[in-house]
Amino acid sequence: MAETEDETIPFNRDFPLQPGVVDEARPGVRRVLCDNPSPFTFTGTVSYIVGRGKVAIIDPGPNNEAHAKALLDAVRGETVTHILVTHTHNDHSPNTARIKAATGAPVYAEGPHRASRPRFESEKHNPESGADRNFRPDIEVKNGDTIEGSGWALEAVATPGHTANHLAFAWPERKISFVGDHVMGWSTSIVAPPDGSMIDYMDSLARLESRPEDLYFSGHGPEIPEGPRFVRFLTRHRRAREASILHRLGKGETDIATMVRAIYIGLDPRLSGAAGYSVLAHLEDLVSRGIVTTDGDPVIGGTYRMAS
C-alpha cells in the first residue's frame, strides 16, 4: 500500500504485467497480478509462486475469486506445500482462505493483525489501516526462522513498520527478497499509526540494508534491482520528510492538515489522508525523542510545536 510520490527517489512505474497472466520473473519465481488497481495499490497486488513442482505461494491477495483461480491455474499439476503472508492488510491476506481450502497447504506468517501501539482513547478508527482481522496463520514465524521447501529455503526477516506483523521472506541462496509493502519500487509506503510505526519502519529499513539480498520483489509494482541502494534512497527520503516537518514547526505551532498542505505539493487529493497519517508517524517519533511536543497524546487531530 503506497503513500505518495516523491521524485527524488528513482521510482520505476513501468510494470506492464496484466492481471491473471503468469510471468516467470526469474527462474523459480513466478508472479501473478490481481486486478485491484488503486492509488494505494498501483496496478494491483502481486502474488508470487516460488519453486517448481512443490511450490510456495506468497501473498494470495485480496478477497478476489478470479485472482485465486488464476493462482490455482498457474500451479495446476503442481503441489502447493506452503502459503506465506507478508502482512495482514486487506489487499494481501484475505484470499489465503481460498488457497488453503483448495490446496490444504499450511499458512505461515508472523501472526494475526495487531497495532504497533495501543490505541489512544481520543482516536477513532483509522481509515488507512484496511486490516484483515480475520487472518490466523497455522504456523507463526519470527525473525530468522527458515521455511524450507523443495529446492528453496526462505528466511523470515522481521520488517515491522508498515504493519506491526510485517515480514519479508529472503532467499539467501538466490540473493532475492520478497519484501511485501515495506519497500516498493513505484512509491513510498504508508506508515499510519497506530497500525504502523515510523520508529519500527526506519529500524526495518536498516535491517534490510544490512542484508546481502540485492533483488527485491514487492507487493505492488516491478522488482527492485540493487535493493540496499534503493533502501538508502528511502531512508534519506524519510529523514528529509522529518526535516520538512521540523522546518514548518519552526514557524510556529500548527496542525497536521496544515503541514500536509505545506509539505506535499501537488498531492493527489485521494492520498491526503494517507499523507496525514505519515506525518503523524513522524511526529510520534519526534515527540518520543523530546524534539516536538503536543497537548495530550500525539494524534491525527492534535496541534504540534517545537519543544522548548
Buried (B, 14 or more C-beta within 10 A) or exposed (E): BBBBBBEEBEBBEEBEBEBBEBBEBEEBBBBBBBBBBEBBBBBBBBBBBBBBEBBBBBBBBBBBEEBBEBBBEBBEEBBBBBBBBBBBBBBBBBBBBBBBEBBEBBBBBBBBBBBBBEBBEEBEEBEBBBBBEEBBBEEBBEBEBEBEBBEBEBBBBBBBBBBBBBBBBBBBEBEBBBBBBBBBBBBBBBBBBBBBBBBBBBBBBEBBBEBEBBBBBBBBBBBBEEBBEBBEBBBEBBEEBBEBBBEBBEEEEBBBBBBBBBBBEEBEEEBBBBBBBBBBBBBBBBBEEEBBBBEEEBBBEBEBBBEE
